[in-house]
């Protein structure tokens, strides 16, 4: 049996025993229970399956949008041809590359599918390579390269209700050459006639329908190197960027007769891995620590909903981002990874009047090291919360992510900081009841932080 399986078995079989004995190392008055009036969100899980075929080889890009209770997903993917198709004299591999707009309702049901390739090719009568997508109101904007007698780049504006192109915008050859140097799967609509592309190298291309354009880098604009994250526009000329290694800054950019305002919102990627700007323009972080909201004044994330306020499979939680939020409801979607078997995982969290776990003891499972919650551990914790009558489990990660640091001295310093945090939590009576992974447990026992349970099991 592997160490992981032993660990999961330990969680499931010896939950009560572990809680009782591990608590001996905590404060005597520690018997934390979940209160009846504590915050709780009921969670509903959905799998949004966007593929028309069961055999999908690879997913290239996904862009999400939320509108009036519906989840819009533009997805580019590849369907491997069969042997019969390959041997056919009419075989064209370009037909294996698909681009679909899928519209799901808030219950995860697919209401509509639009074949974007067909819509564009039917209008331009040539082969189109689709590059970037953007949404505005009930229209989908598609940036494509058209291969015909004269190669050109166009933006096609598709009315989603009628599946038809309502406007096509062509660009000058000079702007077209510039567009092709900046790759971005999302087309940011600054206004209805001003567009923006952002590359992974923090290069920004701003252009409009009249052919005016400019290219900038974050360094050019803010006079410092910053890692560029998500981008959001209020569609009125203001663009917000999530970034790291910077400060909250604003800068005005001129384009033709228009003035665009850029806002850089600083967050550290290591501390907010899933930070993403939601539909309301606010940046949220979703992870094992819960759901936090970005505070522009303090350049930090303020906790909104701790993990003990809802029940989600923890290995899925670290991949979710906030797509939409109201006072009563959060919509979380896995915008990072599309599972070829399950599709897109989504959760709807709805505020509840009562906490169903009231009276249960809270069980903290600590993970130490360069750690990503595995499906086995995530599911084990989920099952405890769903079926156990006495305990509610949460995961706390003491994570130093060794892959982030090239300098071994810096890595060791960060590792020691996380070890110190773990020890402080234990001494304060707030430490984990179970510790999993790479920490030297004997070191904790020798220093009196933990009790050795071997003689009891």
N, C-alpha and C positions, 0 to 999 in steps of 0.2 A: 504494500500500500504506500502511495506517495506521501510526502510530507503534507502536501495540500489536502489530500483526502483525509489524512489523520486530523489535520487542523479542523476541517469542516465537521468531521464526526465528533471531535471534541466539543465544538460549539453546540451541535444539535443534541448530543447525548448527555453532556455534563453541564448544561446551562445553569441549572439551579445550584449544583454543587460548586461550580466555579464562582458564581456570584456570592455565595455564602462565605467561602474561604478567602477569596481575593479581597473581600471587603474588610478582612481583618487588618490589612495593611493600610486601611483608610481611617478617617476620623471615626470615633466611636458613634457619633450621632449621624453617621452617614447611612441613610436608608431612603435615598431619594425616590420619591414616587411621582408619577405623572398626575397632575391635579385635574380635577373635573373641569375647571374653568380655563385650562390652558389652551392656547391656540391650536386649532386642528383644521387641516384641509383634507377632504375626501379626495382620493386619487383614482382616476379612471385611466386605464392604459389602452392604447389603440395601436394597431399596426396598419399604417397607410401603405398599401401595396400598389406601386405605380406601374408595374410592368404588364403589358398585354400577353407576353409569352412567359412560359415557365423557365426557359433557358436563356439567361442573360449572362453575357461574358464579363462585362466590365461597366462600371458607372464612372463617367468623366466629371460631370458638373451637376450641381443642384443649386437652384436659387429659390428662396421661399418668399411668400407674401401672405398677409392675412387681411381679409376684407369681409366685414359684415358676417362673421361666423364661419366663413369658408377658408380653408387652407389651400393656397395656390402653390404648386411646385412645378418649376420647369426643370426637366431632367434630361440630360444627354447620356446615352448608353449605347452599348454595342451588343448585337445579337449574332453569335457565331453562325455562319451558314452551315447547312447540312451538306453531306457528301453529294447528294443529288443536285443541290443548287450549284455547288462548285463545278460539277461536271456539265452543267447546262451551258449551251452556247450563248444564252442570254444573261449569264450571271454578271452582276455588277455589284462589287463589294461595297460601293457607296451606299447601297440600300440597306446595309447592315448597321449603319450608323443612324440612330434615331434621336429625335428631339421632340419631346411631348410636353404639353401643358396639362397637368392633372389637377382637378379641383375636387377636394375632399370636404365633406361637411364636418361639423364639430364632433361627430360620432365616428369619424374615420372611414365613412363610406365614400367610394368614388362616384361622384355625380356626373363628371364630364371629362372627356379626354380630347385634346386637339393635337393633331399631327402638324407640328410647326413646319417641318420640312415641306409638307404638301402645300400648306397655305402659302408659303413664300414662293416655291417653285411654280405654283399655279399662276402666280401674278407676274413673275419675272421671266418665266419660260427658259430658265437656265439653271445651272447647278449652283446652289448656294451653300457656302460653309458658314454656319452660324457660330458666332464668337461670344457674344455677351447678351445679357438679358436685364431688363428693368421693368418695374411696374409703376403705374400712376393711375389712380382711380380704378376704373374697370378696363384699362388698356394695358397691353403687354408691348413693350418696346424691344425689338430684336435688332442687334447689330450684326450684319452679314457681309461676307465677301462674295460677290457675284462674279462667276466665271462665264463670260460670254464673249462676243466679238470684242468688247471693250471691258476689261476688268474694272470693277468699281466696288466701293463700300457704300452700303445703304443702311438706314435705320427704317425698319418697317414697323408701323404702329398698327397693332392688331386689336380690333374690337372683340373682346372675349365672348360677348353674348352672340354675335353673329358669325364668329370664326372667319372674319374677313379683314383684309388690310384697308384701313381708312386713310392712310397717308404713307408715302414713301419719301425719304429724304436722302438725296445724293450729296456727295461732297467733292470738293476740288481735288485734283490729283496730289497737290502738295499736302493737304490735310489728310488725304487717304494714306499717303506714305507714312505720315506721323502716326496715324491710328494703328497701323500694322506693326509699329515698334513697341506698343504698350499693350501687354496682354492682361486682361482681367475678365473673369467670368461674369461679373456683375456690372451692369451699366447703371450708374447712379444718375437719377434724374434730379438735377439741381432745381430746375423749373421745367415747365412743359416744352421749352425750346432750348434749354442749356443742359449739356450732358457732361459726365465725368467718368474717366477710367482711372483706376489705381492699380499699379503693379505691385508685386511682392517686394520689389526693390525700393518701394516708397516713391516711385515716380508717378506724378499726377498729370493727366492730360485733361484740360478743360476746353470744350468746344461748343459751338452753337449751330443752329440751323443755317445761319448766314455765312458760315465758313470761317468765322473768327475762332482762333484757338491759341492756346499757350500751354507749354509744358513746364512743370516745376518739380522739384524734389522737396521733401520735407526739410532738408537742410537749407535749401534756398529760401524757404518761406519762414522757418522758425529759427534759423541759425544754430541748429544742433541736430545731431543724428538721433532719430527716434524710430523705433520699430512700429510700423504701421499695422493696425489691426482692422477693425470693422469701420465702415463709413455709413453715415445716415444723413439724408437731406430732409428738411421740412418742406421742400418744394417751393419755398419762397425766397431762395437765395442764400440760405445758411446751410453749411455742411459741417457735421460733427464727425471727428475721427477719434477712435480709441487708439491709444499708442502707449509706448513705455519709454522709460529713460528720459522723460521730458517733464514739462510743467504745463499746467492749464494755461493755454495761450489762445489769443484771437488775432486774426490777421485778415485784412481786406485785400481782395484780388480784383483787378479790373479786367473785364472781357467785353470788347466793343463798348457799348454805351451802358453796360451793366456793371454793378459792383457785387461781388460774391464774398461772403464772410466765411472763413475757415475757423473752426474751433477745435483745438487739440485737447482731448481729455486724457490725462495721464493715468495709466494703470500699469502695474507690474505684471507681466505675463505669467511669471512663476506663481504668483499669489492669486491669480484670477484667470485660470487657463481657459475657461469657457466664456469669458466676458464678451458680450455681444450687445449691440444697440438694438433695442426692440422697436416696435412700431410707433411707440409714443416718444421716441427720441432719447430715452433714458437707457443707460448701460447697466446690464445686470450680469451677475456672476452666478453660475449654478455649479455646485460640486458637493463633495461629501460633507462640507461644513454647512450646507444649506443654500438658501437663495438670498443673495445680497444685492443691494441697490447702490449704484455709484454716487458718491457725494462729491460734486465738483468743487466745493469749497475746501474740503479736507484732502482731496485727491486720494480717497480711500473708499472702501466698500462698507456700507452699514448693513448689518444683518437684518433681514426682514422676516424670514421664515426658517427657523432652525430645522435640522433634519428630523428631530423627534416630533415634528408637527405634521408629518405626512409619511406614507409608506410607499417606497419605490424600490425596485431592484437596484442595489447600489452600483453595480457595474454599468448599468445604463445611465444612472444619474450623472456620472462624471462626463457624459457626452451630450447632455441636454442643454439647450439654451432657451431663454424666454422669447417666445414669438409674439405673445400678446398678453397684456395684463390689465385687469380692472380691480376695483376695490374688493370684489368678491371672488375673482377667478384668475388663475394663471394657466396659460397654455404653454407647455414645454414640448419642444420638438428636437429630435436628433438631427441637427443640420450638418453635422460633421461627417457622418458615415451612413451610407445606405446599405443595409444588409440585403444581399441578393435573395435570401430565403424569406426574411420577414418584412423587407421593405424599410419603411421609415417609422421609428418608434416615437409615439407621442403620448403625453400625459396631460390630462386636464385636472387641475387642482381647484376644488370648489370649497369655499369657506364653510365650515360646519358649526352648528350651534354648540355641539357637545364633542368631547374627545372620547372616542370609544376605548382608549387605552387607560382611562382614568383608573387609578388604583394599582396599576402595574408598576413594578420596579424597573427602572431604566438600566439596561445593560450596555456598557460601552465596550466595543471591540476596537482595540487600538492596532493600527498597522504602522510599522516603522520601516523606513528605508526608501529606496527608489521604487515606489510601489504604485501599481494600478490595480484597482479592485478586480479580482478575477470573477468570472461568471459563477463559479462554485461558491465563493464566499458571499458574493452579492445575493445569490439566491438563498443561501442558508439564512442570512439575516432577514431577508424578506419573509421566509417561511416562519421564522420565530415570531415575527410581528403579526403574521396572519393567523397562526394557529395556537401559539402559546397563550395560556390564560393568565400567566403571572408576570411575564417579562416582556419588555419592549426594547429592542436592540437598536443602537446607532453605531456608526463607524466614525472613528476619529483617526485621521491620517497624520502621522509625524513624518513628513516627506521631505527629503532633501534632493531628490531628482538628480542623481549623479550625472546624467547625460547633459545637464545644463552647464556644467563647469569643466573647463579644460585644465585649470590649475588645481593640482591635487591639494595644495595647502588651503585654497578657498573651499574646496569640497569638504575637507576635513573640518574646517571651521563651521560650515553650515550644518554638517552632520552633528557636530558637538552641540550646536545651538538647539537642534531638534531633540537631541538626547536630554539636554538640560530642561527643555520644555516638558518632556515626558516625565522626568523626575519631579519637577515642581508640581505637576498635576497630581502625581501620586501622593506627594507629601501634603498637598492641600486637600486631599480627600476627593479630588475630582478626576483622578486618573482612570485609565481603562481597567475593566474587570478581566479582560483577556487581551494578551499581547501576541500578535502574529508577525512573523517574518524575521528580519535580519538582526534585531537587537540582541546583544549578549545578555540573556536572561540571568545567567549565573552572576554577572557583574551586578545586576540589580539586587539579587539575593544577598550577595556578599556585603553590599553596602547597606542592607536593611530596608530597601525600598519595597521588596516583595517577600511573601512567604513561599517556601518550597512546598508544593502541593503533592509531591510524589508519594509521600507516606500516607496520604488520605485516599489516593485513587488506586 
